[in-house]
Amino acid sequence: MRGDLTLTGAVRRIEGPLLYVQRSASVGLNEAVQIIDREKRQRVGRIAALDEDKMIIEVLESTTGLGLDDTIIRLRAEPLVFAVGPGLLGRVFDSVGRPLDGGPPIPADRRMRIDGLAINPTARALPRDFIETSVSTIDLMNSLVRGQKLPLFSCGGLPHDRMATEIAQRARLRGGEAGQFAIVFVGIGVTHDTAEAFRSAMESSGALEHTVMFLNRADEPSTQRLLTPRYALTAAEYLAFTEGRHVLVILTDMTNYCEALREVSASHGEIPSRKGYPGYMYSDLATLYERAGCIQGLSGTVTQLPILTMPGDDIGHPIPDLTGYITEGQIVLARDLDRKGVYPPVAVLPSLSRLMDNGTGEGYTHKDHPNLAHQLFAAYARSTRVRVLASVMGMEGLSDTDKRYLKFGDTFEDELVSQAGPRTLEESMDIGWRLLRVLPEAELSRLSDAQIDRYIREEAERA
């Protein structure tokens, strides 16, 4: 491996965050660069493009104060790396892994590339087992499984930041592995007030003890925003695959990441694709989302819960659309439920966890959990169709069964979807069984006779 090289007087042009530099050394794409100005202040950058005569360096901080003749370029001959070690938990970092909490640098025992581990697909293990988030509509209806990537699709003005904080505070493993659980919380493009609110909430709840936070603020360069999730996922991989922990990575807001990707792509002069986003946005997002998973022979796992706001409330927008292709389901927040005062405003019908069956049922949660979830989903879907029918025909034209479905739909939203505090899975299941007792037994086609006897008839007789 070659040593560091220093270039002086090689900068030919500065445009925004980009330095156009005469190429006089052998370098590679995405190699780390140190930029030193006339005051000897150091900035971090990376090589974004190159040809035979020149190279373009992307500065990851402000370029204010850099000159053409007096800027020194130090080529590090390695990609961007993050120094990680046993002291990660309980720390708060900025966009590029520098401490924000006033503490010392991490006593590193290794330096890991922020590009991530190249996981051989044949080495991946099937995600299994259950992570409890204390949100009924997730735990009961769309369960999160270790090693899964399950995004949350929100809209502008909805309480997704509050949900992100509460899930980070309350998420846990069930059983004897609870001590091996860790959170990596990533705020991308957030305001100073929001960043401080995230930090204060984690500290006051005590959750910061098993959490690593990365906070990228809205006034920081777009180039840093692209690196924030990469530094965070590098920390998650260390905690999971070196320390053997089960790590939940919460990233909010990935829409800010994609907007930064569009801005940086435009600064490079690249040809835009749909809605101005670069044509490689799908593969770029995949380099982040595919870092979730389980590896055969290693005890730790990385689970992702990326949160994004859908521009214009459009689920077909490129950001949620491409995210949906890469990930394994989605949790959708609905504006109409939020207007009704329902919190969290999770729209159950368009939400889906494709790996739910791998982490629920006997041996994972409860043997009756899957059937209960399927029956609740079917009944709620029927209630929404009856609402449409009632709006056309009026209540007088509905059968007694349809009226029961209307009542079920209202109580489902008011008592199961809406919640004032955290719930265990068992508490959510108890509510679900109670709601189903409103319906005729003949309508409970997703339940076995034994389940109807135990949870519907016997409980109704006791009541």
C-alpha positions as CSV (number, residue, x, y, z in Angstrom):
1,M,0.0,0.0,0.0
2,R,1.4,3.4,-1.0
3,G,2.0,6.2,1.6
4,D,0.3,9.6,1.7
5,L,1.1,12.0,-1.1
6,T,0.9,15.8,-0.8
7,L,0.0,18.1,-3.7
8,T,0.6,21.9,-3.5
9,G,-0.7,24.5,-6.0
10,A,-2.6,21.8,-7.9
11,V,-6.1,23.3,-7.5
12,R,-7.4,24.8,-10.8
13,R,-11.0,25.7,-9.9
14,I,-13.4,25.7,-7.0
15,E,-17.1,25.3,-7.6
16,G,-19.3,24.9,-4.5
17,P,-18.1,21.8,-2.6
18,L,-15.9,20.6,-5.6
19,L,-12.2,21.2,-6.1
20,Y,-10.9,20.6,-9.7
21,V,-7.4,19.5,-9.2
22,Q,-4.6,18.7,-11.7
23,R,-3.9,15.0,-11.6
24,S,-0.3,14.3,-10.9
25,A,-0.5,11.1,-8.9
26,S,-2.1,7.6,-9.1
27,V,-5.4,7.7,-7.2
28,G,-8.6,5.8,-7.1
29,L,-12.3,6.8,-6.8
30,N,-13.7,7.5,-3.3
31,E,-10.2,7.6,-1.8
32,A,-10.0,9.9,1.3
33,V,-8.4,13.3,0.9
34,Q,-7.3,15.9,3.5
35,I,-7.5,19.5,2.4
36,I,-5.4,22.1,4.3
37,D,-5.9,25.8,3.9
38,R,-3.6,28.8,4.4
39,E,-4.5,28.8,8.1
40,K,-3.5,25.1,8.4
41,R,-7.1,24.2,9.1
42,Q,-7.9,20.7,7.9
43,R,-11.0,19.5,6.0
44,V,-12.0,16.0,4.9
45,G,-12.9,15.1,1.3
46,R,-13.0,12.3,-1.2
47,I,-12.2,11.8,-4.8
48,A,-15.5,12.0,-6.7
49,A,-14.4,11.7,-10.3
50,L,-11.2,11.6,-12.3
51,D,-9.7,11.2,-15.7
52,E,-6.2,11.2,-17.2
53,D,-5.6,15.0,-16.6
54,K,-7.7,16.0,-13.6
55,M,-9.5,14.8,-10.6
56,I,-12.6,16.2,-8.8
57,I,-12.4,16.3,-5.0
58,E,-15.7,16.5,-3.1
59,V,-15.1,18.6,0.1
60,L,-17.2,17.3,3.0
61,E,-17.2,20.6,4.8
62,S,-17.4,24.3,3.8
63,T,-14.9,25.4,1.1
64,T,-14.9,29.0,2.6
65,G,-11.2,30.1,2.9
66,L,-9.8,27.8,0.4
67,G,-7.6,29.4,-2.3
68,L,-6.2,28.1,-5.6
69,D,-2.5,28.6,-4.9
70,D,-2.2,28.0,-1.2
71,T,-4.4,24.9,-0.7
72,I,-2.6,21.7,0.1
73,I,-4.1,18.4,-0.9
74,R,-3.0,15.3,1.0
75,L,-4.0,12.0,-0.7
76,R,-4.5,9.3,2.0
77,A,-4.3,6.3,-0.3
78,E,-7.3,4.6,1.4
79,P,-11.1,5.0,1.4
80,L,-12.9,6.9,4.1
81,V,-12.8,4.9,7.3
82,F,-14.4,5.1,10.8
83,A,-12.4,4.3,13.9
84,V,-14.6,2.0,16.0
85,G,-14.1,0.3,19.4
86,P,-15.8,-0.9,22.5
87,G,-16.8,2.6,23.7
88,L,-19.4,3.4,21.0
89,L,-22.6,2.9,23.1
90,G,-23.8,6.0,24.9
91,R,-22.0,8.4,22.5
92,V,-23.2,11.1,20.1
93,F,-21.4,11.8,16.8
94,D,-21.8,14.3,14.0
95,S,-22.2,13.5,10.3
96,V,-18.7,12.1,9.8
97,G,-18.1,10.3,13.1
98,R,-16.7,13.1,15.2
99,P,-17.8,13.3,18.9
100,L,-20.6,15.9,19.5
101,D,-21.0,15.1,23.2
102,G,-17.8,16.7,24.5
103,G,-16.3,13.3,25.1
104,P,-12.9,12.0,23.9
105,P,-12.4,10.2,20.6
106,I,-13.3,6.5,20.6
107,P,-10.4,4.3,21.7
108,A,-10.4,2.4,18.4
109,D,-9.4,-1.2,18.0
110,R,-10.0,-1.1,14.3
111,R,-10.7,1.1,11.3
112,M,-13.6,0.1,9.1
113,R,-14.5,1.3,5.6
114,I,-17.7,3.3,5.7
115,D,-18.7,1.7,2.4
116,G,-19.7,-1.3,4.4
117,L,-19.0,-5.0,4.5
118,A,-19.3,-6.9,1.2
119,I,-21.7,-9.6,2.3
120,N,-21.7,-12.7,0.1
121,P,-25.4,-13.5,-0.6
122,T,-24.7,-17.2,0.1
123,A,-23.5,-16.2,3.6
124,R,-26.7,-14.5,4.5
125,A,-29.0,-16.2,6.9
126,L,-32.8,-15.9,6.8
127,P,-34.0,-13.1,9.2
128,R,-35.8,-14.6,12.2
129,D,-37.1,-13.7,15.6
130,F,-39.0,-10.7,16.8
131,I,-38.2,-7.2,17.9
132,E,-40.8,-5.6,20.1
133,T,-41.3,-1.9,19.3
134,S,-44.2,-1.3,21.8
135,V,-46.4,-0.1,18.8
136,S,-49.4,-2.3,18.4
137,T,-49.9,-1.8,14.7
138,I,-46.3,-2.9,14.1
139,D,-45.8,-5.6,16.8
140,L,-49.2,-7.3,16.2
141,M,-50.0,-6.6,12.6
142,N,-46.7,-6.0,10.8
143,S,-44.0,-7.5,13.0
144,L,-40.4,-6.3,12.7
145,V,-38.0,-9.3,12.4
146,R,-34.3,-9.2,13.3
147,G,-32.2,-8.6,10.2
148,Q,-35.1,-7.1,8.3
149,K,-35.3,-3.7,6.6
150,L,-38.8,-2.3,7.2
151,P,-39.3,1.4,6.1
152,L,-41.8,3.8,7.6
153,F,-43.5,6.0,4.9
154,S,-44.8,9.2,6.4
155,C,-46.0,12.6,5.1
156,G,-45.0,16.1,5.9
157,G,-46.3,17.3,9.2
158,L,-47.1,13.8,10.6
159,P,-45.5,12.7,13.9
160,H,-42.8,10.3,12.5
161,D,-40.1,12.0,14.5
162,R,-42.0,11.3,17.7
163,M,-42.5,7.7,16.6
164,A,-38.8,7.3,15.8
165,T,-37.9,8.6,19.3
166,E,-40.4,6.4,21.1
167,I,-39.4,3.3,19.2
168,A,-35.7,4.0,19.9
169,Q,-36.6,4.4,23.6
170,R,-38.8,1.3,23.9
171,A,-37.7,-1.3,21.4
172,R,-36.4,-4.4,23.0
173,L,-35.7,-8.1,22.5
174,R,-37.9,-10.6,24.3
175,G,-36.2,-13.3,26.4
176,G,-32.7,-13.8,27.5
177,E,-30.9,-11.9,24.8
178,A,-32.3,-8.5,25.9
179,G,-28.8,-7.4,27.1
180,Q,-27.4,-7.9,23.6
181,F,-29.7,-5.3,22.1
182,A,-28.4,-1.9,20.8
183,I,-29.8,1.1,18.9
184,V,-28.1,3.2,16.3
185,F,-30.2,6.4,15.9
186,V,-29.5,8.6,12.8
187,G,-30.9,12.0,12.3
188,I,-30.4,13.2,8.6
189,G,-30.9,16.8,7.7
190,V,-32.7,17.7,10.9
191,T,-32.9,21.2,12.4
192,H,-30.9,22.1,15.5
193,D,-34.0,22.0,17.6
194,T,-35.0,18.6,16.4
195,A,-31.5,17.2,16.9
196,E,-31.4,18.5,20.4
197,A,-34.9,17.1,21.1
198,F,-33.7,13.7,19.9
199,R,-30.6,13.9,22.1
200,S,-32.5,15.1,25.2
201,A,-35.2,12.4,24.8
202,M,-32.7,9.6,24.6
203,E,-30.7,11.0,27.6
204,S,-33.7,11.6,29.8
205,S,-35.2,8.1,29.2
206,G,-31.9,6.3,29.9
207,A,-32.0,4.8,26.4
208,L,-28.7,6.5,25.4
209,E,-26.8,3.9,27.4
210,H,-27.5,1.3,24.7
211,T,-27.6,3.7,21.8
212,V,-25.2,5.4,19.4
213,M,-26.5,8.6,17.9
214,F,-25.4,10.3,14.6
215,L,-26.8,13.8,14.0
216,N,-26.6,15.5,10.7
217,R,-28.1,19.0,10.9
218,A,-29.9,20.9,8.1
219,D,-27.2,23.6,7.8
220,E,-24.4,21.2,7.1
221,P,-23.1,20.5,3.6
222,S,-25.1,18.1,1.4
223,T,-22.0,16.0,0.9
224,Q,-21.9,15.3,4.6
225,R,-25.5,14.2,4.5
226,L,-24.6,11.4,2.1
227,L,-22.0,10.1,4.5
228,T,-24.0,10.2,7.7
229,P,-25.9,6.9,7.2
230,R,-22.7,5.2,6.0
231,Y,-20.8,6.1,9.2
232,A,-23.8,5.0,11.3
233,L,-24.2,1.7,9.5
234,T,-20.4,1.1,9.9
235,A,-20.9,1.5,13.7
236,A,-23.9,-0.9,13.5
237,E,-21.9,-3.5,11.7
238,Y,-19.1,-3.3,14.3
239,L,-21.7,-3.7,17.1
240,A,-23.4,-6.6,15.4
241,F,-20.7,-8.6,13.7
242,T,-17.8,-7.9,16.1
243,E,-19.5,-7.5,19.4
244,G,-22.3,-9.9,18.6
245,R,-25.2,-7.5,19.4
246,H,-28.6,-7.3,17.8
247,V,-28.7,-3.8,16.4
248,L,-31.7,-1.7,15.3
249,V,-30.8,1.2,13.1
250,I,-33.4,4.0,12.9
251,L,-32.7,6.5,10.1
252,T,-34.8,9.7,9.8
253,D,-35.4,11.3,7.3
254,M,-34.2,9.4,4.2
255,T,-36.0,11.9,2.0
256,N,-33.4,14.5,3.1
257,Y,-30.7,12.0,2.1
258,C,-32.2,11.7,-1.4
259,E,-32.6,15.4,-1.8
260,A,-28.9,15.8,-0.9
261,L,-28.1,13.1,-3.5
262,R,-30.0,15.0,-6.1
263,E,-28.2,18.3,-5.2
264,V,-24.7,16.7,-5.3
265,S,-25.5,14.9,-8.5
266,A,-26.5,18.2,-10.1
267,S,-23.3,19.8,-8.9
268,H,-21.3,17.1,-10.7
269,G,-23.1,17.9,-13.9
270,E,-24.8,14.5,-14.2
271,I,-27.8,13.9,-16.4
272,P,-31.0,13.8,-14.1
273,S,-33.6,11.0,-14.3
274,R,-37.1,10.9,-12.9
275,K,-38.1,14.1,-11.0
276,G,-34.5,15.3,-11.2
277,Y,-33.0,12.5,-9.1
278,P,-29.9,10.7,-10.5
279,G,-30.5,7.5,-12.4
280,Y,-28.4,5.6,-9.9
281,M,-30.5,6.5,-6.9
282,Y,-31.9,2.9,-6.8
283,S,-28.4,1.4,-6.5
284,D,-27.2,4.1,-4.1
285,L,-30.1,3.4,-1.7
286,A,-29.5,-0.3,-2.1
287,T,-25.9,0.2,-0.8
288,L,-27.5,1.4,2.4
289,Y,-30.5,-0.8,2.8
290,E,-28.7,-4.1,1.9
291,R,-26.3,-3.6,4.9
292,A,-29.1,-5.0,7.0
293,G,-29.2,-8.7,7.6
294,C,-27.9,-11.8,9.4
295,I,-24.7,-13.6,8.5
296,Q,-24.3,-17.4,9.0
297,G,-21.9,-18.2,11.8
298,L,-22.2,-14.7,13.4
299,S,-24.5,-14.1,16.3
300,G,-25.3,-10.4,15.7
301,T,-27.8,-8.9,13.3
302,V,-28.5,-5.5,11.8
303,T,-32.1,-4.5,11.4
304,Q,-33.1,-1.2,9.7
305,L,-36.1,1.0,10.2
306,P,-35.6,3.8,7.7
307,I,-38.2,6.7,7.9
308,L,-39.0,8.9,4.9
309,T,-41.5,11.5,4.1
310,M,-43.4,11.1,0.8
311,P,-43.2,14.3,-1.2
312,G,-46.7,15.5,-1.9
313,D,-48.1,12.5,0.0
314,D,-47.3,10.4,-3.1
315,I,-46.4,6.8,-2.4
316,G,-45.5,6.5,-6.1
317,H,-42.8,9.2,-5.8
318,P,-39.3,7.9,-6.7
319,I,-38.1,7.9,-3.1
320,P,-40.8,5.6,-1.5
321,D,-41.1,3.7,-4.8
322,L,-37.5,2.7,-5.0
323,T,-37.3,2.1,-1.3
324,G,-40.2,-0.3,-1.6
325,Y,-38.5,-2.3,-4.2
326,I,-35.4,-2.8,-2.1
327,T,-36.9,-3.3,1.4
328,E,-39.1,-6.0,2.8
329,G,-42.4,-4.2,3.4
330,Q,-43.5,-0.8,4.6
331,I,-45.3,0.9,7.5
332,V,-47.5,3.7,6.1
333,L,-48.7,6.7,8.1
334,A,-52.1,8.2,7.1
335,R,-53.0,11.9,7.2
336,D,-56.7,11.2,7.7
337,L,-56.1,9.2,10.8
338,D,-53.9,12.0,12.1
339,R,-56.7,14.4,11.6
340,K,-59.0,12.2,13.7
341,G,-56.5,12.4,16.5
342,V,-55.3,8.8,16.2
343,Y,-51.7,8.3,17.3
344,P,-49.7,6.7,15.9
345,P,-51.6,7.2,12.6
346,V,-50.6,3.9,11.1
347,A,-52.7,2.9,8.0
348,V,-53.0,-0.8,8.5
349,L,-54.2,-1.9,5.1
350,P,-51.3,-0.5,2.9
351,S,-48.8,-1.6,5.5
352,L,-46.9,-4.9,5.2
353,S,-44.1,-6.8,6.7
354,R,-43.0,-9.5,4.2
355,L,-40.9,-11.3,6.8
356,M,-43.5,-11.3,9.6
357,D,-44.1,-15.1,9.3
358,N,-40.4,-15.8,9.8
359,G,-40.3,-14.1,13.3
360,T,-43.8,-14.7,14.8
361,G,-45.8,-17.7,16.0
362,E,-44.8,-20.5,18.3
363,G,-41.2,-20.3,19.5
364,Y,-41.0,-16.6,18.7
365,T,-44.0,-14.6,20.0
366,H,-47.2,-16.6,20.6
367,K,-48.7,-19.6,18.7
368,D,-51.9,-17.7,18.1
369,H,-50.3,-14.4,17.0
370,P,-50.3,-15.0,13.2
371,N,-54.0,-16.1,13.1
372,L,-55.1,-13.2,15.2
373,A,-53.2,-10.7,13.0
374,H,-54.7,-12.2,9.8
375,Q,-58.2,-12.1,11.3
376,L,-57.9,-8.5,12.4
377,F,-56.6,-7.5,9.0
378,A,-59.5,-9.2,7.2
379,A,-62.1,-7.8,9.5
380,Y,-60.7,-4.2,9.2
381,A,-60.6,-4.5,5.4
382,R,-64.2,-5.6,5.4
383,S,-65.1,-2.6,7.7
384,T,-63.6,-0.1,5.3
385,R,-65.7,-1.6,2.4
386,V,-68.8,-1.3,4.6
387,R,-68.0,2.3,5.3
388,V,-68.1,3.0,1.6
389,L,-71.3,1.1,1.2
390,A,-72.9,3.1,4.1
391,S,-71.9,6.4,2.5
392,V,-74.0,5.4,-0.5
393,M,-76.9,3.5,1.0
394,G,-77.1,4.9,4.5
395,M,-77.2,3.0,7.7
396,E,-80.8,1.8,7.0
397,G,-79.6,-0.3,4.0
398,L,-77.0,-2.2,6.0
399,S,-77.4,-5.7,7.4
400,D,-76.9,-6.4,11.1
401,T,-73.5,-8.0,10.3
402,D,-72.4,-4.9,8.3
403,K,-73.3,-2.7,11.2
404,R,-71.2,-4.8,13.5
405,Y,-68.3,-4.4,11.0
406,L,-68.8,-0.6,11.2
407,K,-68.6,-0.7,15.0
408,F,-65.5,-3.0,14.7
409,G,-63.7,-0.6,12.4
410,D,-64.3,2.4,14.7
411,T,-63.2,0.6,17.8
412,F,-60.2,-0.9,16.0
413,E,-58.9,2.6,15.2
414,D,-59.8,4.1,18.6
415,E,-58.5,1.3,20.8
416,L,-55.9,-0.7,18.9
417,V,-54.3,1.6,16.4
418,S,-54.4,4.6,18.8
419,Q,-52.4,4.2,22.0
420,A,-51.5,6.6,24.7
421,G,-48.4,4.7,25.9
422,P,-46.3,1.7,25.2
423,R,-47.8,-1.8,25.0
424,T,-46.4,-5.2,25.2
425,L,-47.3,-7.7,22.5
426,E,-49.5,-9.6,25.0
427,E,-51.5,-6.4,25.8
428,S,-52.0,-5.7,22.0
429,M,-53.2,-9.3,21.5
430,D,-55.7,-9.0,24.4
431,I,-57.2,-5.9,22.8
432,G,-57.4,-7.7,19.4
433,W,-59.3,-10.6,20.9
434,R,-61.7,-8.3,22.7
435,L,-62.4,-6.3,19.5
436,L,-63.2,-9.5,17.5
437,R,-66.0,-10.5,20.0
438,V,-68.1,-7.8,18.4
439,L,-68.4,-9.9,15.2
440,P,-70.4,-13.0,14.6
441,E,-68.5,-16.2,15.1
442,A,-69.3,-17.3,11.5
443,E,-67.2,-14.3,10.3
444,L,-64.1,-15.4,12.1
445,S,-62.8,-17.6,9.2
446,R,-59.1,-17.1,9.9
447,L,-59.4,-18.5,13.4
448,S,-59.4,-22.2,14.4
449,D,-62.3,-23.7,16.4
450,A,-60.0,-24.0,19.4
451,Q,-59.1,-20.3,19.2
452,I,-62.8,-19.3,18.9
453,D,-63.6,-21.4,21.9
454,R,-60.8,-20.1,24.0
455,Y,-60.7,-16.4,23.1
456,I,-64.2,-15.6,21.9
457,R,-66.8,-17.9,23.5
458,E,-65.2,-18.5,26.9
459,E,-64.2,-14.8,27.4
460,A,-67.7,-13.7,26.3
461,E,-69.2,-16.0,28.9
462,R,-67.0,-14.6,31.6
463,A,-67.9,-11.1,30.7
